Amino acid sequence: MTAQATTQRSLATPLERAEIPGSMLTKTAAKALAVLRISTGFVFLWAFLDKTFGLGYATPAAKAWINGGSPTKGFLSSIDVGPFQSMFHAMAGTWWADWLFMLGMLGVGVAMILGIGLRVSAVSGTLIMAMMWLAEFPLAQATSAGKPSGSTNPIVDYHLIYAIALIVAAAAYAGHTWGLGRFWTRIPFVQKHRWLI
């Protein structure tokens, strides 16, 4: 078989047929993206649940939100790196920071798990992760007290990876596989306001 015949055959009959929406998205890739989407959503939802009910992982029951604890006070008041320390200390434990953080974690978690509203989730979750990245400021090698900050990478840390996962899930329509994304995109209101996809 000549090279020209091989090229014509491969163009006429592609090796893998792609599903909607992309021309290169295989079934395996769609399933992998669904796993990434659901796993990332669970990270956000778990943080919400643990901080709300004090499940004993990052938040003890005595400091749970339902028991009067603040979801932001412990983390934000302990920041000792970076140029934004005073800003985050001022936000620590305020009612609006607690509510915005918790609603963001719940909304991003539920939307990602269900596979709906992934664009809004990607933007919201990326903002949350960017704020947390700034709070931990991995660029700093030392704390304000002069001790090692413990930063292992000055730029790419788990906050950035979660933000990228959110963006990839939204860009790849990952809610269409093992989620309600296809149904969601057919809703007339969502079709009119495509930023809700």
C-alpha distance (Angstrom), angle and dihedral (degrees) to the residues before:
residue distance angle dihedral
M1 . . .
T2 3.78 . .
A3 3.79 124.7 .
Q4 3.81 90.0 -112.7
A5 3.80 92.2 53.5
T6 3.81 90.9 48.0
T7 3.81 91.0 51.0
Q8 3.81 92.2 48.3
R9 3.82 91.9 48.2
S10 3.81 93.0 49.0
L11 3.80 91.7 49.1
A12 3.79 92.8 47.2
T13 3.81 94.8 46.1
P14 3.78 112.7 28.0
L15 3.79 117.2 -151.7
E16 3.80 93.2 -123.7
R17 3.75 127.6 27.9
A18 3.75 112.7 -141.8
E19 3.77 127.6 -140.9
I20 3.76 124.7 -136.2
P21 3.01 130.3 -45.0
G22 3.81 105.5 28.4
S23 3.75 133.0 35.6
M24 3.81 93.0 -134.6
L25 3.80 101.6 39.6
T26 3.80 109.4 113.3
K27 3.79 124.9 -163.4
T28 3.79 89.7 -107.0
A29 3.81 91.8 50.8
A30 3.81 90.9 48.1
K31 3.81 90.4 52.6
A32 3.82 91.6 46.8
L33 3.80 89.8 51.5
A34 3.81 89.9 48.9
V35 3.81 89.9 53.6
L36 3.82 89.9 48.5
R37 3.82 90.6 48.6
I38 3.80 95.2 48.3
S39 3.82 93.1 43.4
T40 3.79 92.4 49.5
G41 3.79 90.4 46.8
F42 3.78 90.2 52.1
V43 3.82 90.8 53.2
F44 3.82 89.1 58.2
L45 3.81 95.2 40.5
W46 3.81 92.3 47.6
A47 3.80 91.5 52.3
F48 3.80 88.6 52.3
L49 3.81 93.3 48.2
D50 3.81 94.7 45.0
K51 3.81 93.2 48.9
T52 3.82 92.5 43.8
F53 3.80 99.0 47.2
G54 3.82 103.0 20.6
L55 3.79 96.3 -123.1
G56 3.79 90.5 -177.5
Y57 3.79 100.5 -108.6
A58 3.80 107.8 95.9
T59 3.80 93.0 -12.8
P60 3.81 125.6 46.7
A61 3.81 116.6 -141.9
A62 3.82 92.1 -108.9
K63 3.83 90.5 60.7
A64 3.81 96.3 43.8
W65 3.79 117.7 131.1
I66 3.81 91.2 -120.1
N67 3.82 88.4 55.2
G68 3.79 93.4 53.6
G69 3.79 98.1 -90.0
S70 3.78 123.1 137.9
P71 3.80 118.6 -120.3
T72 3.82 91.6 -152.7
K73 3.79 105.0 34.5
G74 3.81 99.9 79.4
F75 3.79 96.1 46.6
L76 3.80 99.9 37.8
S77 3.80 96.9 41.7
S78 3.82 91.5 52.3
I79 3.81 95.2 55.6
D80 3.79 109.0 126.0
V81 3.81 103.2 163.8
G82 3.76 137.2 72.3
P83 3.78 137.5 23.8
F84 3.83 95.0 -73.8
Q85 3.82 98.6 62.3
S86 3.80 95.6 113.8
M87 3.81 92.5 47.8
F88 3.81 92.4 52.0
H89 3.83 92.3 43.4
A90 3.82 88.8 54.3
M91 3.82 90.7 51.2
A92 3.81 94.6 47.1
G93 3.78 112.3 116.4
T94 3.81 97.1 -3.3
W95 3.79 113.7 144.0
W96 3.80 93.5 -123.1
A97 3.82 94.1 50.0
D98 3.81 90.3 48.9
W99 3.81 93.1 49.2
L100 3.81 96.0 43.4
F101 3.79 92.1 47.5
M102 3.79 94.7 47.0
L103 3.81 95.5 43.7
G104 3.80 88.9 48.2
M105 3.80 93.0 50.4
L106 3.81 92.4 46.7
G107 3.80 94.8 44.2
V108 3.79 95.6 46.8
G109 3.80 92.2 44.4
V110 3.81 96.4 49.4
A111 3.81 94.4 41.5
M112 3.80 92.9 49.9
I113 3.79 93.9 47.0
L114 3.81 92.1 48.2
G115 3.81 92.8 41.4
I116 3.80 95.5 -126.8
G117 3.79 132.0 120.8
L118 3.78 91.1 15.4
R119 3.81 94.6 158.2
V120 3.80 92.6 56.0
S121 3.80 89.5 42.5
A122 3.80 91.6 51.3
V123 3.80 92.2 51.8
S124 3.82 94.9 42.5
G125 3.79 94.9 43.7
T126 3.80 92.1 46.1
L127 3.81 89.8 53.0
I128 3.81 90.7 50.4
M129 3.81 91.4 48.0
A130 3.82 92.0 46.1
M131 3.81 90.8 53.1
M132 3.80 91.1 48.2
W133 3.83 90.4 47.3
L134 3.80 89.3 52.7
A135 3.80 89.9 47.4
E136 3.80 93.0 53.6
F137 3.82 90.5 36.0
P138 3.81 98.5 -162.6
L139 3.81 90.3 -166.3
A140 3.80 88.8 76.3
Q141 3.79 115.9 89.3
A142 3.81 93.3 -170.5
T143 3.79 135.9 37.5
S144 3.80 122.8 -122.4
A145 3.82 86.5 -94.0
G146 3.81 91.0 57.0
K147 3.82 96.1 -108.5
P148 3.82 121.5 130.5
S149 3.79 109.8 -83.5
G150 3.79 93.9 -142.4
S151 3.79 91.6 -127.8
T152 3.79 108.9 155.2
N153 3.80 97.2 -172.4
P154 3.80 124.4 24.0
I155 3.80 95.9 -145.7
V156 3.79 117.1 11.9
D157 3.78 114.6 57.6
Y158 3.79 134.5 143.7
H159 3.82 92.8 -78.4
L160 3.79 90.3 61.6
I161 3.81 92.3 44.7
Y162 3.83 91.4 52.6
A163 3.82 90.3 48.4
I164 3.80 90.7 50.5
A165 3.82 90.8 48.4
L166 3.82 89.8 53.0
I167 3.80 92.2 49.4
V168 3.82 93.4 46.3
A169 3.81 91.4 49.5
A170 3.80 91.3 51.9
A171 3.81 95.2 42.9
A172 3.82 92.9 48.6
Y173 3.82 95.5 45.6
A174 3.78 87.9 -120.9
G175 3.80 91.0 171.0
H176 3.80 90.1 73.1
T177 3.81 91.7 74.6
W178 3.81 116.9 62.6
G179 3.78 90.2 -12.4
L180 3.78 143.5 79.4
G181 3.81 94.1 -100.1
R182 3.81 97.1 114.4
F183 3.80 91.8 49.2
W184 3.82 91.3 44.0
T185 3.81 93.9 53.2
R186 3.83 90.9 53.0
I187 3.81 93.3 59.9
P188 3.83 106.6 109.2
F189 3.82 93.7 -134.4
V190 3.82 90.9 52.5
Q191 3.83 90.8 46.8
K192 3.81 88.9 53.7
H193 3.82 92.6 46.4
R194 3.79 102.4 40.1
W195 3.80 93.4 178.7
L196 3.83 84.8 76.4
I197 3.84 92.9 63.8
